[in-house]
Amino acid sequence: MGKIEYCEKNLESWLKNTTMAVKIDNINFKHVGRIIHFHRKKAGLSRIDLAMVAGVGKTVIYDIEHGKETVWIKTLLKILKALNITMLLDGPIMEHFTETEDAKS
């Protein structure tokens, strides 16, 4: 078994029994970084392991975990997906939003 397969298996086994929801108002990037760090550690992954699983550079893992605010959303989403973290977009008028209505404007 290669290192990536080992990391993915270890991550999958931890994630099967884990559910957690955190509301972050007024996006606090340090808080996001702490959440990613927590999930990475609980999954038994090093920054290099997570970078390999997510398909990103190891430096960006460090940057995010330390609250860097200028990270590509695409990169952040890859990391969140690798850790099985869901990002929820919500707002006071979200209940009125539909994909169809958005496509019209």
PyMOL CGO cylinders between C-alpha atoms (Angstrom):
from pymol import cmd
from pymol.cgo import CYLINDER

trace = [
    CYLINDER, 0.00, 0.00, 0.00, 1.42, 3.39, -1.04, 0.3, 1, 1, 1, 1, 1, 1,
    CYLINDER, 1.42, 3.39, -1.04, 1.55, 6.47, 1.16, 0.3, 1, 1, 1, 1, 1, 1,
    CYLINDER, 1.55, 6.47, 1.16, -1.46, 8.15, -0.49, 0.3, 1, 1, 1, 1, 1, 1,
    CYLINDER, -1.46, 8.15, -0.49, -3.59, 5.01, -0.15, 0.3, 1, 1, 1, 1, 1, 1,
    CYLINDER, -3.59, 5.01, -0.15, -2.55, 4.67, 3.50, 0.3, 1, 1, 1, 1, 1, 1,
    CYLINDER, -2.55, 4.67, 3.50, -3.45, 8.31, 4.19, 0.3, 1, 1, 1, 1, 1, 1,
    CYLINDER, -3.45, 8.31, 4.19, -6.81, 8.01, 2.46, 0.3, 1, 1, 1, 1, 1, 1,
    CYLINDER, -6.81, 8.01, 2.46, -7.66, 4.80, 4.35, 0.3, 1, 1, 1, 1, 1, 1,
    CYLINDER, -7.66, 4.80, 4.35, -6.68, 6.35, 7.70, 0.3, 1, 1, 1, 1, 1, 1,
    CYLINDER, -6.68, 6.35, 7.70, -8.68, 9.48, 6.91, 0.3, 1, 1, 1, 1, 1, 1,
    CYLINDER, -8.68, 9.48, 6.91, -11.74, 7.50, 5.79, 0.3, 1, 1, 1, 1, 1, 1,
    CYLINDER, -11.74, 7.50, 5.79, -11.82, 5.41, 8.95, 0.3, 1, 1, 1, 1, 1, 1,
    CYLINDER, -11.82, 5.41, 8.95, -11.68, 8.50, 11.18, 0.3, 1, 1, 1, 1, 1, 1,
    CYLINDER, -11.68, 8.50, 11.18, -14.27, 10.41, 9.16, 0.3, 1, 1, 1, 1, 1, 1,
    CYLINDER, -14.27, 10.41, 9.16, -16.87, 7.62, 9.24, 0.3, 1, 1, 1, 1, 1, 1,
    CYLINDER, -16.87, 7.62, 9.24, -17.56, 8.26, 12.91, 0.3, 1, 1, 1, 1, 1, 1,
    CYLINDER, -17.56, 8.26, 12.91, -17.14, 12.02, 12.99, 0.3, 1, 1, 1, 1, 1, 1,
    CYLINDER, -17.14, 12.02, 12.99, -19.76, 14.75, 12.63, 0.3, 1, 1, 1, 1, 1, 1,
    CYLINDER, -19.76, 14.75, 12.63, -19.16, 18.35, 13.59, 0.3, 1, 1, 1, 1, 1, 1,
    CYLINDER, -19.16, 18.35, 13.59, -20.78, 21.66, 12.68, 0.3, 1, 1, 1, 1, 1, 1,
    CYLINDER, -20.78, 21.66, 12.68, -19.22, 25.02, 13.35, 0.3, 1, 1, 1, 1, 1, 1,
    CYLINDER, -19.22, 25.02, 13.35, -20.75, 28.37, 12.45, 0.3, 1, 1, 1, 1, 1, 1,
    CYLINDER, -20.75, 28.37, 12.45, -18.22, 31.01, 11.51, 0.3, 1, 1, 1, 1, 1, 1,
    CYLINDER, -18.22, 31.01, 11.51, -19.61, 34.53, 11.27, 0.3, 1, 1, 1, 1, 1, 1,
    CYLINDER, -19.61, 34.53, 11.27, -17.63, 37.29, 9.55, 0.3, 1, 1, 1, 1, 1, 1,
    CYLINDER, -17.63, 37.29, 9.55, -15.11, 34.79, 8.24, 0.3, 1, 1, 1, 1, 1, 1,
    CYLINDER, -15.11, 34.79, 8.24, -12.30, 34.40, 10.72, 0.3, 1, 1, 1, 1, 1, 1,
    CYLINDER, -12.30, 34.40, 10.72, -9.45, 32.83, 8.74, 0.3, 1, 1, 1, 1, 1, 1,
    CYLINDER, -9.45, 32.83, 8.74, -7.55, 31.78, 11.85, 0.3, 1, 1, 1, 1, 1, 1,
    CYLINDER, -7.55, 31.78, 11.85, -10.61, 29.84, 12.98, 0.3, 1, 1, 1, 1, 1, 1,
    CYLINDER, -10.61, 29.84, 12.98, -10.85, 28.12, 9.59, 0.3, 1, 1, 1, 1, 1, 1,
    CYLINDER, -10.85, 28.12, 9.59, -7.17, 27.23, 9.89, 0.3, 1, 1, 1, 1, 1, 1,
    CYLINDER, -7.17, 27.23, 9.89, -7.70, 25.76, 13.37, 0.3, 1, 1, 1, 1, 1, 1,
    CYLINDER, -7.70, 25.76, 13.37, -10.59, 23.63, 12.08, 0.3, 1, 1, 1, 1, 1, 1,
    CYLINDER, -10.59, 23.63, 12.08, -8.46, 22.29, 9.23, 0.3, 1, 1, 1, 1, 1, 1,
    CYLINDER, -8.46, 22.29, 9.23, -5.54, 21.66, 11.61, 0.3, 1, 1, 1, 1, 1, 1,
    CYLINDER, -5.54, 21.66, 11.61, -7.85, 19.81, 14.03, 0.3, 1, 1, 1, 1, 1, 1,
    CYLINDER, -7.85, 19.81, 14.03, -9.28, 17.57, 11.30, 0.3, 1, 1, 1, 1, 1, 1,
    CYLINDER, -9.28, 17.57, 11.30, -5.84, 16.87, 9.85, 0.3, 1, 1, 1, 1, 1, 1,
    CYLINDER, -5.84, 16.87, 9.85, -4.41, 15.86, 13.23, 0.3, 1, 1, 1, 1, 1, 1,
    CYLINDER, -4.41, 15.86, 13.23, -7.43, 13.70, 14.13, 0.3, 1, 1, 1, 1, 1, 1,
    CYLINDER, -7.43, 13.70, 14.13, -7.03, 11.95, 10.77, 0.3, 1, 1, 1, 1, 1, 1,
    CYLINDER, -7.03, 11.95, 10.77, -3.39, 11.25, 11.62, 0.3, 1, 1, 1, 1, 1, 1,
    CYLINDER, -3.39, 11.25, 11.62, -2.12, 13.16, 8.60, 0.3, 1, 1, 1, 1, 1, 1,
    CYLINDER, -2.12, 13.16, 8.60, 1.00, 15.27, 8.29, 0.3, 1, 1, 1, 1, 1, 1,
    CYLINDER, 1.00, 15.27, 8.29, 0.80, 18.43, 6.20, 0.3, 1, 1, 1, 1, 1, 1,
    CYLINDER, 0.80, 18.43, 6.20, 2.61, 16.58, 3.43, 0.3, 1, 1, 1, 1, 1, 1,
    CYLINDER, 2.61, 16.58, 3.43, 0.11, 13.70, 3.60, 0.3, 1, 1, 1, 1, 1, 1,
    CYLINDER, 0.11, 13.70, 3.60, -2.87, 16.05, 3.41, 0.3, 1, 1, 1, 1, 1, 1,
    CYLINDER, -2.87, 16.05, 3.41, -1.27, 17.98, 0.56, 0.3, 1, 1, 1, 1, 1, 1,
    CYLINDER, -1.27, 17.98, 0.56, -0.83, 14.72, -1.37, 0.3, 1, 1, 1, 1, 1, 1,
    CYLINDER, -0.83, 14.72, -1.37, -4.41, 13.58, -0.75, 0.3, 1, 1, 1, 1, 1, 1,
    CYLINDER, -4.41, 13.58, -0.75, -5.85, 17.02, -1.63, 0.3, 1, 1, 1, 1, 1, 1,
    CYLINDER, -5.85, 17.02, -1.63, -3.58, 17.56, -4.63, 0.3, 1, 1, 1, 1, 1, 1,
    CYLINDER, -3.58, 17.56, -4.63, -2.14, 20.85, -3.35, 0.3, 1, 1, 1, 1, 1, 1,
    CYLINDER, -2.14, 20.85, -3.35, 1.24, 22.08, -2.18, 0.3, 1, 1, 1, 1, 1, 1,
    CYLINDER, 1.24, 22.08, -2.18, 2.32, 21.44, 1.41, 0.3, 1, 1, 1, 1, 1, 1,
    CYLINDER, 2.32, 21.44, 1.41, 3.05, 25.13, 1.97, 0.3, 1, 1, 1, 1, 1, 1,
    CYLINDER, 3.05, 25.13, 1.97, -0.59, 26.08, 1.43, 0.3, 1, 1, 1, 1, 1, 1,
    CYLINDER, -0.59, 26.08, 1.43, -1.64, 23.70, 4.21, 0.3, 1, 1, 1, 1, 1, 1,
    CYLINDER, -1.64, 23.70, 4.21, 0.72, 25.54, 6.58, 0.3, 1, 1, 1, 1, 1, 1,
    CYLINDER, 0.72, 25.54, 6.58, -0.51, 28.92, 5.32, 0.3, 1, 1, 1, 1, 1, 1,
    CYLINDER, -0.51, 28.92, 5.32, -4.19, 28.08, 5.84, 0.3, 1, 1, 1, 1, 1, 1,
    CYLINDER, -4.19, 28.08, 5.84, -3.59, 26.56, 9.27, 0.3, 1, 1, 1, 1, 1, 1,
    CYLINDER, -3.59, 26.56, 9.27, -1.89, 29.81, 10.28, 0.3, 1, 1, 1, 1, 1, 1,
    CYLINDER, -1.89, 29.81, 10.28, -4.75, 32.03, 9.09, 0.3, 1, 1, 1, 1, 1, 1,
    CYLINDER, -4.75, 32.03, 9.09, -3.45, 33.27, 5.74, 0.3, 1, 1, 1, 1, 1, 1,
    CYLINDER, -3.45, 33.27, 5.74, -6.27, 35.23, 4.13, 0.3, 1, 1, 1, 1, 1, 1,
    CYLINDER, -6.27, 35.23, 4.13, -5.12, 35.12, 0.51, 0.3, 1, 1, 1, 1, 1, 1,
    CYLINDER, -5.12, 35.12, 0.51, -5.72, 31.53, -0.52, 0.3, 1, 1, 1, 1, 1, 1,
    CYLINDER, -5.72, 31.53, -0.52, -7.48, 30.51, -3.72, 0.3, 1, 1, 1, 1, 1, 1,
    CYLINDER, -7.48, 30.51, -3.72, -10.99, 29.28, -2.99, 0.3, 1, 1, 1, 1, 1, 1,
    CYLINDER, -10.99, 29.28, -2.99, -10.36, 26.34, -5.35, 0.3, 1, 1, 1, 1, 1, 1,
    CYLINDER, -10.36, 26.34, -5.35, -7.39, 25.28, -3.21, 0.3, 1, 1, 1, 1, 1, 1,
    CYLINDER, -7.39, 25.28, -3.21, -9.34, 25.66, 0.02, 0.3, 1, 1, 1, 1, 1, 1,
    CYLINDER, -9.34, 25.66, 0.02, -12.20, 23.58, -1.41, 0.3, 1, 1, 1, 1, 1, 1,
    CYLINDER, -12.20, 23.58, -1.41, -9.78, 20.78, -2.37, 0.3, 1, 1, 1, 1, 1, 1,
    CYLINDER, -9.78, 20.78, -2.37, -8.47, 20.67, 1.20, 0.3, 1, 1, 1, 1, 1, 1,
    CYLINDER, -8.47, 20.67, 1.20, -11.96, 20.76, 2.69, 0.3, 1, 1, 1, 1, 1, 1,
    CYLINDER, -11.96, 20.76, 2.69, -13.04, 17.93, 0.37, 0.3, 1, 1, 1, 1, 1, 1,
    CYLINDER, -13.04, 17.93, 0.37, -10.00, 15.83, 1.30, 0.3, 1, 1, 1, 1, 1, 1,
    CYLINDER, -10.00, 15.83, 1.30, -10.92, 16.21, 4.99, 0.3, 1, 1, 1, 1, 1, 1,
    CYLINDER, -10.92, 16.21, 4.99, -14.63, 15.68, 4.33, 0.3, 1, 1, 1, 1, 1, 1,
    CYLINDER, -14.63, 15.68, 4.33, -15.46, 19.15, 5.66, 0.3, 1, 1, 1, 1, 1, 1,
    CYLINDER, -15.46, 19.15, 5.66, -18.57, 20.76, 4.19, 0.3, 1, 1, 1, 1, 1, 1,
    CYLINDER, -18.57, 20.76, 4.19, -18.76, 24.49, 3.67, 0.3, 1, 1, 1, 1, 1, 1,
    CYLINDER, -18.76, 24.49, 3.67, -22.25, 25.94, 4.03, 0.3, 1, 1, 1, 1, 1, 1,
    CYLINDER, -22.25, 25.94, 4.03, -23.20, 29.25, 2.48, 0.3, 1, 1, 1, 1, 1, 1,
    CYLINDER, -23.20, 29.25, 2.48, -26.07, 30.90, 4.31, 0.3, 1, 1, 1, 1, 1, 1,
    CYLINDER, -26.07, 30.90, 4.31, -27.61, 34.32, 4.52, 0.3, 1, 1, 1, 1, 1, 1,
    CYLINDER, -27.61, 34.32, 4.52, -30.79, 36.07, 5.59, 0.3, 1, 1, 1, 1, 1, 1,
    CYLINDER, -30.79, 36.07, 5.59, -32.40, 35.71, 2.14, 0.3, 1, 1, 1, 1, 1, 1,
    CYLINDER, -32.40, 35.71, 2.14, -30.94, 32.32, 1.22, 0.3, 1, 1, 1, 1, 1, 1,
    CYLINDER, -30.94, 32.32, 1.22, -34.35, 30.66, 1.59, 0.3, 1, 1, 1, 1, 1, 1,
    CYLINDER, -34.35, 30.66, 1.59, -35.45, 32.64, -1.50, 0.3, 1, 1, 1, 1, 1, 1,
    CYLINDER, -35.45, 32.64, -1.50, -32.49, 31.54, -3.62, 0.3, 1, 1, 1, 1, 1, 1,
    CYLINDER, -32.49, 31.54, -3.62, -32.87, 28.88, -6.25, 0.3, 1, 1, 1, 1, 1, 1,
    CYLINDER, -32.87, 28.88, -6.25, -30.52, 27.86, -9.02, 0.3, 1, 1, 1, 1, 1, 1,
    CYLINDER, -30.52, 27.86, -9.02, -33.19, 28.77, -11.60, 0.3, 1, 1, 1, 1, 1, 1,
    CYLINDER, -33.19, 28.77, -11.60, -33.69, 32.30, -10.24, 0.3, 1, 1, 1, 1, 1, 1,
    CYLINDER, -33.69, 32.30, -10.24, -29.94, 32.87, -10.11, 0.3, 1, 1, 1, 1, 1, 1,
    CYLINDER, -29.94, 32.87, -10.11, -29.53, 31.81, -13.73, 0.3, 1, 1, 1, 1, 1, 1,
    CYLINDER, -29.53, 31.81, -13.73, -32.06, 34.44, -14.83, 0.3, 1, 1, 1, 1, 1, 1,
    CYLINDER, -32.06, 34.44, -14.83, -30.19, 37.40, -13.35, 0.3, 1, 1, 1, 1, 1, 1,
]
cmd.load_cgo(trace, "trace")
